[in-house]
Amino acid sequence: MRDEQKTKQQLIEELATLRQSFSNLEKLISQQQAQQTVLQQQTQREKLIAQIAGRIRQSLDLTEILNTAVQEVQKFLQAERVFIYRFQADWSGVVTVESTADRITSILGQTITDSYFADDNRRKLYEQNRIQAIADIYTADLCACHVDLLANLEIRANLVVPILQDEQLWGLLVVNQCQKPRQWQQWEIDLMVQLATQVSIALQQSQLYQRTQHLWQREQALNRVIQSIRNCLDLETIFSTAVKEIAQLIQAQQAVIVQYLPQQQLWLHITEYRESPNLPTALGTSIPDVGNHVAKRLKRLEVVQLEDPSCCSDEINRQLAQTYGGAWLLIPLHFNSQIWGSLSLLRNRHSLPWHNEDIELGKTVADQLSIAIEQSTLLTQLQTELTQRQQAEAAVQQKQHFVQKIVETTPDIIYIYDLVEQRNVYINHQMVEILGYSSCAVQSMKEKVLPSLIHPDDINRINAHLQTFQTLQDEEVIEIEYRMKHANGQWHWLNSRECVFARDTNGLPVQILGTASDISERKKAELALWETQQHLQAILENSPAAIYLIDSQNKHILVNRSYANLLSTTPETLIGKSIYEVWSSEIADTFAKNNQQVFQENQAIEVEETATHAQEVRTYITIKFPLHNANGIPYAVCGISTDITERKQAQEKIHEQAALIDVATDAIMVHDLEKRILFWNRGAEYLYGWTTEESLGKKTDEFFCRAAASQLLEGLNNTIKTGSWQGELEQVTKSGREIIVASRWTLVQNQFGQTQSILIVNTDITEKKQLEQQFLRAQRLESIGTLASGMAHDLNNLLLPILMSLQLLEKKFSDPQTQPLLKILETNVQRGADLIKQVLSFAKGASSKRIILHLKHIVAEIQYIIQQTFPKSIEFTTELPLDLWPVYADPTQLQQVLMNLCINARDAMPYGGSLKISAANQFIDEFSAQKYFEAKVGYYVMVSVVDNGIGIAPEVLERIFEPFFTTKEIGKGTGLGLSTVMGIVKSYGGFINVESSVGQGSRFQIYFPAFTDTQQQPPLTHDYELLKGNGEVVLVVDDELSLLQITQTSLFNYNYQMLSANNGVDAISVYVEHKNQISAALIDLMMPDMDGIITIRTLQKINPHLKIIAMSGLATNEKIAEATSAGVKAFLPKPFTLSELLTTLSLLLNQEPIDKKINNDYI
């Protein structure tokens, strides 16, 4: 046992030792793996750095190197964004290269301003290789503005390493984690530091390459400038090449060649190069030399370098600095050690300052330009001397040639006349052109030249003219006009200008030089002008119109006698006077205003002006136009005023007459004998639809005449023969509407009695003709109505006693056998009364009795009638909802409405079709009410009658509700159906909407106000016990004895007393005798001797407070209205029931508002 325990204990110890060994082994393996990972990362970093360094050595493209670096780092670190941020001059920065992961916002190209780097002390920390590693911007110790800046760039974790160049901060290498925090590892920071070092190397390499390239480019540009100077002597070309090359070489935004002009004491900009056209140009600008300190230095051949010219000591250059701001470099250009000008270079404020290298290059170019200036100047001097010598030689030749050309080409005769020998020693060829003689022919005449050619009337003046040369000085020129004979025998006027040409040794003139111009045409023009002036003067003096000239100061230059007569003076006294001196200020102001308008607009105007003459205001039509001087400038206004006072008055009278014609409603026109329209008034426009412009010049036959040709010919012949004609014509308007006019024709003659035209006055009598037809139709209906009214009155009087007796019998015989019989009898009496009421409704417009009813019953009756009477080819259907609201209406009228619409639908489907009646509950709101005419907000029952017949044309649809309007044949329609429908519907406060398309059918929608409140129903009751009287006395007046008897019995049974009378006279007599006992009166309206209305009015005069109930078997609307105006408080149409009589009496005697409780439809 002891050995076994020992063995177990050893096993346990060994297991523990084994576990410890395994644990140590795992740790060792983990350490080796971590070391291997670190080693791999280091190897990868070194490989990455080596790759980037290799690319730097292989490539000189800095952008390519930087893009590759950020892409490799972003991929290697698996960062979401890596970018290089380059600082600007103001220490803001631009993201120049960037590499981002998917779905990360790019900030490439953005300008980012971080106020941290604007501080020199803080910036020096980065110049000392400060590194910023932020794992989370929200937990790091950052200011709020810095956190906002980073958050706006979607940065959560930020690693920033500076990029230095020549120990100066050039930019930043930045790694971002955008979506979550990141703890930056030391090896990651070391990698970024190494990469920043490689970027700095790449920058140095790129700058060295750019420097080398720049030096090579400068050398090439300088060679081009020198070559251009050697190959070209044109300064303008040399200057243009030089300013462009030097500006591009030293990165100047502007280069200018300025020439010094010592005589003007100015510096002139003659050649310019601008990097951008937006820069202000200096070309052509001149700068003063006096007081210019920069110019002083240039004249001493000094190079002037100004980093800020706005600080110059002189005002001239400070002013220039406002326009051409930046750094200036001005290098003198010289010639023979004297200043010639300057090469001026400008860099804007954001460029680098001038370096010695720039200055030396500028001086080199300036020296070459000075050489070119010297060469060009010497060449120009040589060319000038040669040109001057050639010009002097050419001038002599030109003068000789010029004189010869003048003599040969002048249009005048040039001659030399010898005073001693009295002959022409020289004459040019124009003698042939003007007078037809050759030079030889004139010279051969010798001393006979003047007697042979000069007009006899002018020879003495010529001789006197030649004597004046004896005292004439050499510089003097004299003229003379005379006539010479042409070779063809005609006389030509000449004008000679002559001077002394040669003198003898004694100084006496021996020869004269002259030029002679042909002035024959001028002489003719002068003669014509003189004649014209004479004509104009005659017109001025004899014209009835006032003619005048007024200058710009409103002074008279010229007036004629008619103008002077207006002022009762002479024309001579008005010359030079202002219009304000001779006219009133009001008239003068008007004249001056019109004159000023002519001067300003420089064109003629036509105005009406008024002036007072002989105490009378006269009206003138005035034409005013400008007169121009030789330069085309108006110097005066010419006015011609014609008195139109009488014509104006006549025109006003004509206008008044024309206005009266236009006011006339008749169509008035005038046409010539060929029926061509000459006048067309506004009444004609309204009647026929054609405007005056459309009508004038057209023939009447083209427009509206539909009368027989024989009738028109007869009218025309009668008018010409007798002077007038009248009759009725059928015509058609522009819209196609047929009309009938009463036409009256009158012959119009001119002042010589010759037939000129025909005046026609047409009056539209279409409606009159229609009314005549309607009146005849109405007379027939009225005859039928009168017959029906008489029958209805008698029948109602017969039915009333029966109806009241039946109600008494129902009270008396209550056994089950008798009651049904009495009920049947009462029902049939009521039907007879309803039938009579329908007849009256058609004949006389009897009042209706409204009840609460459901439309389904009316539609059922209509359906039965249609199925029995309409053709089988018409399919009839109905669609009525179960919850359809009731309406408060007369069943007979509703039946009439629907029946009229169904009959019209039947007539629209002669070959069959479908007809449907449907209904629906609808609420019309404010918006819907605006769509329908006369609609109001509320609840309605909409009944629709739809057919698929021939439809209704639009022009007919507008008139379908007009009384007596029908499209049916004569005898098939009265034109009252739809007008009756509209009248009934409007009486209920409803409205109708109609839709129709030709060939597709029609839809009539009738909107009846729905009955939604049962408390508004008339409280008719059959509880007779509630309607008993209190012994009141009632006067009953009727000519029917049976009615008096049954009424007396009925009133007695219900505690009323009754007095009776069978006509109006008896009624007044009975009332006068018992007026203190009578409480009410029941009076029939239709009685012999004295009718009910007169009786009622007589009783009202006796006692205005008497309560009267009217009754009639002819209950027309007119009767009810007449009874109401006579003072009736209630109305009972015969036959009425005992219940209606008792209820009316009870309410009337108890002062109830009858019109609100009952009989609302009767009062």
SULBEL-V442291 format. One record per run of one state. SS is the DSSP state (a for helix, b for strand, c for the rest). FROM is the first residue (numbers start at 1). LEN is the number of residues. Records with the same first field share a line. If there is no record, write none. Layout:
SS: FROM-LEN + FROM-LEN
This chain:
c: 1-1 + 59-3 + 78-3 + 88-5 + 101-10 + 113-2 + 119-1 + 128-3 + 135-9 + 153-4 + 166-2 + 178-8 + 232-3 + 250-4 + 262-4 + 275-11 + 289-4 + 300-4 + 307-2 + 312-3 + 324-3 + 336-2 + 348-8 + 410-3 + 419-4 + 428-2 + 436-3 + 445-1 + 455-4 + 472-6 + 486-5 + 504-5 + 519-1 + 543-3 + 552-3 + 560-1 + 567-4 + 575-3 + 583-2 + 602-3 + 614-2 + 629-5 + 644-1 + 664-3 + 672-4 + 681-1 + 689-3 + 696-3 + 703-2 + 706-3 + 723-1 + 733-5 + 750-5 + 765-1 + 813-3 + 844-2 + 847-4 + 854-1 + 870-4 + 880-6 + 890-1 + 908-5 + 925-1 + 932-6 + 948-6 + 958-19 + 988-3 + 998-3 + 1012-2 + 1017-7 + 1028-5 + 1038-3 + 1054-3 + 1062-2 + 1075-3 + 1085-7 + 1103-4 + 1113-3 + 1126-4 + 1134-4 + 1150-4 + 1158-6
a: 2-57 + 62-16 + 115-4 + 120-8 + 144-9 + 186-46 + 235-15 + 293-7 + 309-3 + 315-9 + 356-54 + 430-6 + 439-6 + 446-8 + 459-13 + 520-23 + 561-6 + 571-4 + 579-4 + 585-17 + 645-19 + 682-7 + 692-4 + 700-3 + 709-14 + 766-47 + 816-28 + 855-15 + 891-17 + 926-6 + 954-4 + 977-11 + 1014-3 + 1024-4 + 1041-13 + 1064-11 + 1092-11 + 1117-9 + 1138-12 + 1154-4
b: 81-7 + 93-8 + 111-2 + 131-4 + 157-9 + 168-10 + 254-8 + 266-9 + 286-3 + 304-3 + 327-9 + 338-10 + 413-6 + 423-5 + 454-1 + 478-8 + 491-13 + 509-10 + 546-6 + 555-5 + 578-1 + 605-9 + 616-13 + 634-10 + 667-5 + 676-5 + 699-1 + 705-1 + 724-9 + 738-12 + 755-10 + 846-1 + 851-3 + 874-6 + 886-4 + 913-12 + 938-10 + 991-7 + 1001-11 + 1033-5 + 1057-5 + 1078-7 + 1107-6 + 1116-1 + 1130-4
